[in-house]
Amino acid sequence: MKALDVAFSKWVRVSGADHAGFAECWTCGTTKHFSRMDAGHFQTRAKYSTRWDERNVKPQCKHCNMTNGGHQYEFAKRLDAEFGQGTAEQVVIESNQVRKYTTQEIVDLTALYRRRLRDLES
């Protein structure tokens, strides 16, 4: 899981960055190099059902990610604005479902995000 977390986190931050490597914080709009951003979770990463859900994790500045519960209200508003009304509510519902991953699923997801990251970096 550690390898998947690393690959997914970097993919989230790089995929949200421009050609120069700068990403906008999902909740406050601050722009910083992706290496100085976090992969912020709307629903806590402790909830495995949405831990690697691309809707649930976006580039977020360290301040927003580490204060005020990750600025969940702002995160939810932006989710609904970007993906349609009700998206945030759907992510919350899905986050409360029990999801157990097999070792093979973890290996496959790790390979997927490493491949996507390579594609972005090439």
VEXKE-905637 format. One line per field, with one value per residue (C-alpha): x, y, z; residue number from 1. Coordinates in pm, 1 decimal. Layout:
u	X / ... .
v	Y / ... .
w	Z / ... .
n	NUM / ... .
//
This chain:
u	0.0 / 289.1 / 404.1 / 49.3 / 16.8 / 344.0 / 256.0 / -100.3 / 1.3 / 259.9 / 23.0 / -247.6 / -6.9 / 161.0 / -166.3 / -294.2 / 14.8 / 85.3 / 375.7 / 612.7 / 508.3 / 285.7 / -46.5 / -335.4 / -462.5 / -807.5 / -948.3 / -777.2 / -635.6 / -276.1 / -30.3 / 288.3 / 519.9 / 362.9 / 652.2 / 539.8 / 176.8 / -4.7 / -247.9 / -538.6 / -828.1 / -1187.8 / -1278.8 / -997.4 / -750.6 / -837.4 / -1150.7 / -1012.3 / -1317.9 / -1223.4 / -855.6 / -748.5 / -1064.5 / -956.1 / -1257.2 / -1162.6 / -797.7 / -675.5 / -365.6 / -388.9 / -145.0 / -5.0 / -188.2 / -531.7 / -464.5 / -347.4 / -590.5 / -963.3 / -1026.3 / -871.5 / -1123.9 / -1390.4 / -1664.3 / -1460.0 / -1347.0 / -1709.5 / -1820.6 / -1544.9 / -1623.3 / -1984.8 / -1881.6 / -1633.8 / -1814.5 / -2181.8 / -2416.4 / -2422.2 / -2067.2 / -1944.6 / -2241.9 / -2177.5 / -1811.7 / -1920.8 / -2164.6 / -1901.7 / -1643.1 / -1865.0 / -1886.4 / -1654.5 / -1398.1 / -1125.9 / -855.2 / -675.2 / -298.3 / -332.6 / -563.2 / -307.3 / -28.6 / -240.5 / -334.5 / 29.4 / 129.7 / -153.9 / -53.6 / 315.9 / 231.9 / 8.0 / 283.0 / 541.3 / 301.6 / 265.0 / 637.5 / 731.4 .
v	0.0 / 235.5 / 209.8 / 277.1 / 578.2 / 722.9 / 667.2 / 792.7 / 1100.2 / 1205.5 / 1138.5 / 1353.9 / 1643.5 / 1616.2 / 1568.1 / 1889.2 / 2084.6 / 2296.1 / 2248.9 / 2424.7 / 2200.2 / 2446.8 / 2330.4 / 2522.6 / 2432.6 / 2278.6 / 2473.2 / 2814.4 / 2864.7 / 2922.8 / 2816.3 / 2630.5 / 2377.7 / 2031.4 / 1914.0 / 2163.3 / 2048.0 / 1761.9 / 1513.4 / 1631.9 / 1399.6 / 1523.8 / 1211.4 / 1089.1 / 844.4 / 611.2 / 525.2 / 273.1 / 277.6 / 627.8 / 645.8 / 621.3 / 767.9 / 1040.9 / 1255.4 / 1239.3 / 1345.3 / 1671.7 / 1891.0 / 2094.2 / 2333.0 / 2207.2 / 2477.9 / 2383.1 / 2011.1 / 2031.6 / 2288.2 / 2304.3 / 1942.3 / 1987.7 / 2262.9 / 2003.5 / 2257.2 / 2430.8 / 2093.9 / 1977.9 / 2296.7 / 2263.5 / 1894.1 / 1980.5 / 2272.0 / 2060.8 / 1726.2 / 1813.4 / 1873.5 / 1581.4 / 1460.3 / 1546.6 / 1371.6 / 1063.6 / 1053.9 / 1075.3 / 786.7 / 576.0 / 656.9 / 496.0 / 166.3 / -113.9 / -182.8 / -442.9 / -460.7 / -777.3 / -776.4 / -807.7 / -505.5 / -299.2 / -418.3 / -338.6 / 9.1 / 82.8 / -13.7 / 195.8 / 514.7 / 463.2 / 424.6 / 733.2 / 928.4 / 820.7 / 927.3 / 1271.9 / 1313.8 / 1214.0 .
w	0.0 / 67.5 / -294.5 / -416.9 / -184.7 / -316.6 / -683.8 / -646.9 / -446.3 / -700.5 / -990.8 / -826.9 / -779.5 / -1121.1 / -1309.5 / -1153.5 / -1255.2 / -1559.7 / -1803.1 / -1557.7 / -1268.6 / -1083.2 / -938.6 / -791.5 / -445.6 / -487.0 / -190.8 / -177.4 / -525.5 / -412.4 / -681.6 / -588.1 / -747.1 / -725.0 / -505.5 / -239.5 / -250.8 / -80.5 / -225.7 / -11.3 / 62.3 / 84.4 / 280.6 / 502.6 / 355.9 / 644.7 / 444.3 / 198.3 / -25.9 / -145.9 / -50.7 / -416.2 / -571.6 / -813.5 / -722.5 / -355.0 / -384.7 / -535.2 / -514.0 / -197.0 / -30.4 / 296.5 / 492.0 / 356.9 / 388.1 / 748.4 / 893.1 / 945.1 / 849.0 / 505.7 / 427.5 / 353.7 / 284.4 / 14.0 / -121.1 / -150.0 / -324.1 / -580.9 / -638.8 / -714.5 / -937.1 / -1135.5 / -1156.6 / -1104.6 / -816.8 / -576.0 / -644.9 / -295.9 / -139.7 / -355.8 / -247.9 / 118.0 / 68.7 / -107.9 / 159.1 / 420.6 / 232.7 / 335.8 / 63.9 / 96.2 / -168.0 / -262.5 / -288.2 / -665.5 / -683.3 / -489.9 / -722.6 / -1030.2 / -903.9 / -823.7 / -1178.3 / -1322.4 / -1141.9 / -1210.4 / -1580.2 / -1578.0 / -1404.1 / -1663.4 / -1938.9 / -1782.2 / -1732.4 / -2089.3 .
n	1 / 2 / 3 / 4 / 5 / 6 / 7 / 8 / 9 / 10 / 11 / 12 / 13 / 14 / 15 / 16 / 17 / 18 / 19 / 20 / 21 / 22 / 23 / 24 / 25 / 26 / 27 / 28 / 29 / 30 / 31 / 32 / 33 / 34 / 35 / 36 / 37 / 38 / 39 / 40 / 41 / 42 / 43 / 44 / 45 / 46 / 47 / 48 / 49 / 50 / 51 / 52 / 53 / 54 / 55 / 56 / 57 / 58 / 59 / 60 / 61 / 62 / 63 / 64 / 65 / 66 / 67 / 68 / 69 / 70 / 71 / 72 / 73 / 74 / 75 / 76 / 77 / 78 / 79 / 80 / 81 / 82 / 83 / 84 / 85 / 86 / 87 / 88 / 89 / 90 / 91 / 92 / 93 / 94 / 95 / 96 / 97 / 98 / 99 / 100 / 101 / 102 / 103 / 104 / 105 / 106 / 107 / 108 / 109 / 110 / 111 / 112 / 113 / 114 / 115 / 116 / 117 / 118 / 119 / 120 / 121 / 122 .
//
